[in-house]
Amino acid sequence: MRMMKRFDAYLSRLCEVLGHADRDVPMREYCTGLMLPLKRKSVEPIAAHIGPQAVSAKHQSLLHFVGNSMWSDKAMLRSIHDYVMKRVPETGRKGWVLVVDDTGHPKQGRDSVGVARQYCGMLGKTDNCQVAVSVSKANALMSLPLAYRLYLPQEWVKDAPRRKAAKVPAEVCFATKPQIALEQLAWACEQGMAVGVQAVLADSAYGTEYAFRQGKRPQIPVLP
């Protein structure tokens, strides 16, 4: 019961960022579904579990929330950061680093945003997948996501009909993964989320790139 109250309080904090009260219920249901022991954490099985008496209606509600509702992901991640950091015990407030990484998600077909044949770390080989660049704040106690953005390959950037069908905003241009990471790191610093950070950790694809190292703020060393 205590855990459920804490989870509800956390979701209430997230609801404040959504902008419209009619998004609160589907957001709570979707997040609840993600926490359930389901084999597939997609909208359809979540809807079947959350609303077994009206699966179709629940499916449409969750699908609309996930696919069409608009809110600021930066505002959401900033809110989560502040919520979590206020609750970190004193013993866990030291030794922070920022971790730059990219994650591949295997995908079938060609319609999911950014999907292409590219290296997928999850599979350890080149295959059809999406790749997202992320920055997390971590120490020996915990890890907290700060930024997350899909990488859009050149073939997507140049394909206007494909972009339109997938609702990729017109202002989204091509950026390399290190360029995306630099933007994310700069934003985290501007938001005050890098206070106390001792280093930026990244694998060789980032750490060996001169432009990435030069683009870092000098007070935060890069450790590839």
C-alpha positions as CSV (number, residue, x, y, z in Angstrom):
1,M,0.0,0.0,0.0
2,R,2.8,2.4,0.9
3,M,4.5,1.7,-2.4
4,M,1.3,2.3,-4.3
5,K,0.9,5.7,-2.6
6,R,4.4,6.6,-3.5
7,F,3.9,5.6,-7.1
8,D,0.6,7.6,-7.2
9,A,2.4,10.7,-5.9
10,Y,5.1,10.3,-8.5
11,L,2.5,10.1,-11.3
12,S,0.8,13.1,-9.9
13,R,4.0,15.0,-10.3
14,L,4.3,13.9,-13.9
15,C,0.6,14.9,-14.6
16,E,1.6,18.5,-13.8
17,V,3.8,18.6,-16.8
18,L,1.3,17.2,-19.4
19,G,-0.6,20.5,-19.8
20,H,-4.1,19.0,-20.1
21,A,-6.2,17.3,-17.4
22,D,-7.7,14.9,-20.0
23,R,-4.2,13.3,-20.4
24,D,-3.9,12.4,-16.7
25,V,-5.9,9.1,-16.8
26,P,-4.3,7.6,-19.9
27,M,-0.8,8.6,-18.6
28,R,-1.5,6.9,-15.3
29,E,-2.8,3.8,-17.1
30,Y,0.1,3.6,-19.5
31,C,2.7,4.1,-16.8
32,T,0.9,1.4,-14.7
33,G,1.0,-0.9,-17.7
34,L,4.7,-0.4,-18.1
35,M,5.2,-1.6,-14.5
36,L,3.2,-4.7,-14.9
37,P,4.8,-8.1,-15.6
38,L,3.6,-8.3,-19.2
39,K,5.5,-10.1,-21.9
40,R,5.0,-7.1,-24.3
41,K,4.8,-3.6,-23.0
42,S,3.1,-2.2,-26.0
43,V,-0.3,-0.4,-26.1
44,E,-2.5,-3.3,-27.0
45,P,-1.5,-5.8,-24.2
46,I,-1.6,-2.9,-21.7
47,A,-5.1,-2.0,-22.8
48,A,-6.2,-5.6,-22.5
49,H,-4.9,-5.7,-18.9
50,I,-6.1,-2.3,-17.8
51,G,-9.5,-2.4,-19.4
52,P,-10.5,-6.0,-20.1
53,Q,-14.2,-5.1,-20.3
54,A,-13.6,-2.4,-23.0
55,V,-10.3,-3.3,-24.7
56,S,-11.0,-1.5,-27.9
57,A,-11.9,1.8,-26.3
58,K,-9.0,1.6,-23.9
59,H,-6.7,0.8,-26.8
60,Q,-7.8,3.9,-28.7
61,S,-7.4,6.0,-25.6
62,L,-3.8,4.9,-24.9
63,L,-2.9,5.0,-28.6
64,H,-4.0,8.6,-28.8
65,F,-2.1,9.5,-25.7
66,V,1.1,7.8,-26.9
67,G,0.9,8.9,-30.5
68,N,-0.8,12.3,-30.6
69,S,-0.6,14.0,-27.2
70,M,2.1,16.7,-27.1
71,W,4.1,17.8,-24.1
72,S,7.7,18.8,-23.5
73,D,10.0,15.9,-23.0
74,K,12.6,18.2,-21.5
75,A,10.1,19.6,-19.0
76,M,9.1,16.0,-18.1
77,L,12.7,14.9,-17.6
78,R,13.6,18.0,-15.6
79,S,10.6,17.4,-13.3
80,I,11.6,13.8,-12.8
81,H,15.2,14.9,-12.0
82,D,14.1,17.4,-9.4
83,Y,11.6,14.9,-7.9
84,V,14.2,12.2,-7.5
85,M,17.1,14.4,-6.4
86,K,15.1,15.7,-3.5
87,R,14.7,12.1,-2.3
88,V,18.3,10.9,-2.7
89,P,19.8,10.1,0.8
90,E,22.7,12.2,1.9
91,T,25.0,9.2,1.6
92,G,24.2,9.0,-2.1
93,R,24.8,12.6,-3.1
94,K,28.5,12.2,-4.1
95,G,30.5,10.8,-7.0
96,W,28.2,11.9,-9.8
97,V,29.2,11.4,-13.5
98,L,27.3,12.0,-16.7
99,V,27.1,8.9,-18.9
100,V,26.7,9.3,-22.7
101,D,25.4,6.3,-24.5
102,D,23.4,5.2,-27.5
103,T,20.9,2.3,-27.5
104,G,19.7,0.3,-30.4
105,H,16.1,-1.1,-30.5
106,P,15.6,-3.9,-33.0
107,K,12.6,-3.1,-35.3
108,Q,10.8,-4.8,-38.2
109,G,9.7,-2.8,-41.3
110,R,10.6,0.7,-42.3
111,D,7.9,3.0,-40.8
112,S,9.1,3.5,-37.2
113,V,10.8,6.9,-36.9
114,G,14.6,6.6,-37.6
115,V,14.5,2.9,-38.3
116,A,17.4,1.8,-40.7
117,R,20.1,-0.8,-41.0
118,Q,22.7,0.4,-38.6
119,Y,24.7,-0.9,-35.7
120,C,22.5,-2.2,-32.8
121,G,24.3,-2.6,-29.5
122,M,21.5,-4.9,-28.2
123,L,22.2,-7.3,-31.0
124,G,25.9,-6.7,-31.3
125,K,25.7,-6.3,-35.1
126,T,24.3,-4.2,-37.9
127,D,20.5,-4.8,-38.3
128,N,17.2,-3.0,-38.8
129,C,16.8,-0.9,-35.7
130,Q,16.2,2.5,-34.1
131,V,19.0,4.2,-32.2
132,A,18.6,6.7,-29.4
133,V,21.3,8.9,-27.8
134,S,21.0,9.4,-24.1
135,V,22.6,11.2,-21.2
136,S,22.2,9.8,-17.7
137,K,23.4,11.1,-14.3
138,A,24.9,8.2,-12.2
139,N,26.9,7.3,-9.2
140,A,27.5,4.1,-7.2
141,L,23.9,4.3,-5.8
142,M,21.7,5.1,-8.8
143,S,21.3,6.1,-12.4
144,L,18.9,8.9,-13.5
145,P,18.0,9.7,-17.2
146,L,18.5,13.3,-18.1
147,A,18.0,13.4,-21.9
148,Y,16.9,11.0,-24.6
149,R,16.6,11.6,-28.4
150,L,16.2,9.3,-31.4
151,Y,19.0,9.5,-34.0
152,L,17.7,10.3,-37.5
153,P,19.8,8.8,-40.2
154,Q,20.6,10.7,-43.4
155,E,18.2,8.5,-45.4
156,W,15.4,9.7,-43.2
157,V,16.4,13.4,-43.2
158,K,16.3,13.5,-47.0
159,D,13.0,11.6,-47.4
160,A,10.2,14.2,-47.1
161,P,7.2,11.9,-47.7
162,R,8.6,9.4,-45.1
163,R,9.2,12.2,-42.6
164,K,5.7,13.5,-43.1
165,A,4.1,10.1,-42.7
166,A,6.0,9.5,-39.5
167,K,5.2,13.1,-38.2
168,V,8.9,14.1,-37.9
169,P,8.9,17.9,-37.2
170,A,10.2,20.0,-40.1
171,E,12.8,21.6,-37.9
172,V,14.5,18.3,-37.1
173,C,17.7,18.2,-39.2
174,F,20.5,15.7,-39.4
175,A,22.9,15.5,-36.5
176,T,25.6,13.0,-35.6
177,K,25.4,11.1,-32.4
178,P,28.2,13.1,-30.8
179,Q,26.5,16.4,-31.9
180,I,23.2,15.2,-30.3
181,A,25.1,14.3,-27.1
182,L,26.8,17.7,-27.0
183,E,23.4,19.4,-27.2
184,Q,22.1,17.2,-24.4
185,L,25.1,17.8,-22.2
186,A,24.9,21.6,-22.7
187,W,21.2,21.5,-21.8
188,A,21.8,19.5,-18.7
189,C,24.5,22.0,-17.6
190,E,22.2,25.0,-18.4
191,Q,19.5,23.4,-16.2
192,G,21.8,23.0,-13.3
193,M,21.5,19.2,-13.5
194,A,25.3,18.8,-13.7
195,V,26.1,20.4,-10.4
196,G,28.7,18.2,-8.6
197,V,29.4,16.1,-11.7
198,Q,33.0,15.0,-11.8
199,A,33.3,13.6,-15.3
200,V,31.5,12.6,-18.5
201,L,31.8,9.0,-19.4
202,A,31.4,7.9,-23.1
203,D,32.5,5.0,-25.2
204,S,35.2,5.3,-27.9
205,A,32.8,6.4,-30.6
206,Y,32.3,9.7,-28.6
207,G,35.5,10.0,-26.7
208,T,37.9,9.7,-29.6
209,E,36.1,12.4,-31.6
210,Y,38.0,15.6,-31.4
211,A,35.0,17.9,-31.9
212,F,33.1,16.1,-29.1
213,R,36.0,16.6,-26.7
214,Q,36.5,20.2,-27.6
215,G,32.8,20.9,-27.3
216,K,32.7,19.8,-23.7
217,R,32.9,22.4,-20.9
218,P,36.5,22.4,-19.6
219,Q,35.5,21.8,-16.0
220,I,33.9,18.4,-16.8
221,P,36.6,16.0,-18.2
222,V,35.6,13.4,-20.8
223,L,36.7,9.8,-19.9
224,P,36.3,7.5,-22.9
